Amino acid sequence: MIRKLVVVGGGTAGWMAAAALSRTFGSAGYSITLIESDEIGTVGVGEATIPPIIEFNQMLGIDENDFLKAVNGTFKLGIRFINWSALGSDYLHPFGVYGVDMNGLNFNHHLMRYRKAGGNADFGLFNPQTVASRQNRFGRMQEINPQAPRVNYAFHFDAALYARYLRAYCEKLGTIRQEGRITKVEQNPETGDVTAVVLENGKVITGDLFIDCSGFRGLLIEQTLKSGYEDWSKWLPCNRAAAVPCDKAGPVTPYTTSTAREAGWQWRIPLQHRTGNGYVFSSEYMSEDEASSLLMQRLDGKAQADPRIIRFVTGKRKQQWNRNVVAMGLASGFLEPLESTSIWLVQEAITMLLRYFPRDGITQNQRDCFNREMLGAYDNVKDFLIAHYKVTAREDTPFWAYVKHMDIPDSLAFRLESFAEHNQPLVRNHELFKDASWFAVLVGQGMEPKSYNPMADVMPQDEFRWRMQRVREGTAGLAGMMPQHEAYLAKACPSPQRVTV
Ligand SMILES: Cc1cc2nc3c(=O)[nH]c(=O)nc-3n(C[C@H](O)[C@H](O)[C@H](O)COP(=O)(O)OP(=O)(O)OC[C@H]3O[C@@H](n4cnc5c(N)ncnc54)[C@H](O)[C@@H]3O)c2cc1C
């Protein structure tokens, strides 16, 4: 029987896992213990999310405004990419589709007909997140006008406060928090299963199922069980980040900004009380000192600390569930935060663990199902990230010349070929990034499909023009209903530390 659940690590992944397990099993005779070490600390970054986090909060029964006040949270409608396809280029990858399906056909094909017939090339005019972002607006549509279509959103938040918030949530539900450094891992000599972890002070914590959220080191999944790591550095060569928070310098934008730089890219994440910044770069093309110095020169507010360097190797753990250990978060692999996917991968791992949760002992089939799901999720995100680098006109630095000309995985090559040929990048139902996301990013990066679905040409020209005009006006109207993001935050969920500029 699996009854004693032990979460190793109290970063974002550990507390998210503990929260979901406490909510699900806490009242059903299971014990949930989380071990963390203040001395080791957490990675302390990871502040931009994507829309599925809303479902995670709902599953936990968390009130969204209460949560946002506690974590200095802001709203996010997408990611703005500057200088990615060429120096001076600028596009948004929004959290939503363009237009509405017409005659049963994805709007992206109608957009291609429109563009090829000389229509306005600015596709953003057909997407409410893009229009609202350009005007710094945000509001939850279900509050503003419940009849209006929903406009997807996500959050930016302070990672340390998020872990603290979830800790309070877990402790209320009976999760036992154990402070201390694990110095020894005990295994069953016959099966190899982990039976207990031993803390520096000698305390032994036994368990039936261990969730390894110990960060990059992978204390159980790698250091103990040697599950193996697939390295993706040849496709995603960035392996360092310099990170620093700065003072808020203007009204909060409702999007994350990613600006391509000499040897990688820089993030900007606006919170209610400060702005998070980081330069993600490849150490083959730039030194840590140079990246830190360039980052400090490019902040839009006064730095609040010295830059901190975080080192990583992009890739995935080959077995995400091995024996009685399930890895989540950085222990399971790492993909740079270009599309804010790491917290989602934690959420997905929690969902999959609950889906395949063992009843009477763990079976190999349960492990296999979990591994297939999670390895597939990692692969799909990986391809999407690589596309941002590969599809570019930039060759102005050795880094950009490398990524533009590098070999790419066959799976991505096939997708790019499909998109270039007929505007359909072969997206399967279970994938995180749907057609609209591929369309936004590939067109944003400068790709132009040669053709599109002929069903888009069936509508008579006059009707087509009229309907496109209506969609465009409807989009502008929807965005126009939203207040300024800053005003909405002040009303809906002001945090005690909120700074107005
Ligand atoms: C530069 C960078 C930027 C990022 N940006 C984003 C983003 O914008 N959006 C996003 O979704 N994700 C982002 N991420 C990823 C995100 O930060 C992580 O997915 C998330 O924080 C989860 O981290 P973690 O909990 O797995 O690990 P950690 O935060 O490293 O936590 C590890 C935990 O394990 C404990 N531990 C380790 N060893 C021991 C031991 N021996 N004994 C006891 N305890 C131990 C530590 O004390 C700690 O509590 C980013 C990551 C990086 C590196």
The ligand as a Gaussian input file, in Angstrom:
#p B3LYP/6-31G(d) Opt

LIG

0 1
 C       17.112000      31.176000     -14.946000
 C       15.796000      30.508000     -14.729000
 C       14.614000      31.200000     -15.012000
 C       13.376000      30.572000     -14.858000
 N       12.227000      31.217000     -15.198000
 C       11.044000      30.544000     -15.177000
 C        9.837000      31.152000     -15.580000
 O        9.782000      32.324000     -15.913000
 N        8.718000      30.395000     -15.568000
 C        8.725000      29.095000     -15.178000
 O        7.686000      28.438000     -15.244000
 N        9.847000      28.524000     -14.717000
 C       10.992000      29.204000     -14.727000
 N       12.137000      28.603000     -14.275000
 C       12.072000      27.286000     -13.678000
 C       11.620000      27.393000     -12.241000
 O       12.467000      28.246000     -11.525000
 C       11.643000      26.031000     -11.625000
 O       10.921000      25.157000     -12.424000
 C       10.987000      26.040000     -10.303000
 O       11.482000      27.045000      -9.508000
 C       11.119000      24.721000      -9.647000
 O       12.334000      24.607000      -9.025000
 P       12.501000      23.347000      -8.094000
 O       11.492000      23.458000      -7.007000
 O       12.485000      22.149000      -8.937000
 O       13.983000      23.471000      -7.525000
 P       14.644000      24.425000      -6.414000
 O       14.011000      25.753000      -6.365000
 O       16.110000      24.372000      -6.672000
 O       14.341000      23.706000      -5.035000
 C       15.074000      22.588000      -4.607000
 C       14.684000      22.262000      -3.176000
 O       15.334000      21.073000      -2.773000
 C       15.926000      21.253000      -1.514000
 N       17.085000      20.364000      -1.398000
 C       18.036000      20.103000      -2.308000
 N       18.960000      19.236000      -1.802000
 C       18.545000      18.933000      -0.555000
 C       19.076000      18.137000       0.494000
 N       20.232000      17.460000       0.360000
 N       18.412000      18.086000       1.664000
 C       17.270000      18.765000       1.840000
 N       16.715000      19.559000       0.893000
 C       17.362000      19.646000      -0.285000
 C       16.315000      22.719000      -1.500000
 O       16.490000      23.195000      -0.188000
 C       15.081000      23.327000      -2.166000
 O       14.072000      23.507000      -1.220000
 C       13.357000      29.237000     -14.377000
 C       14.536000      28.584000     -14.032000
 C       15.747000      29.205000     -14.206000
 C       17.001000      28.467000     -13.835000

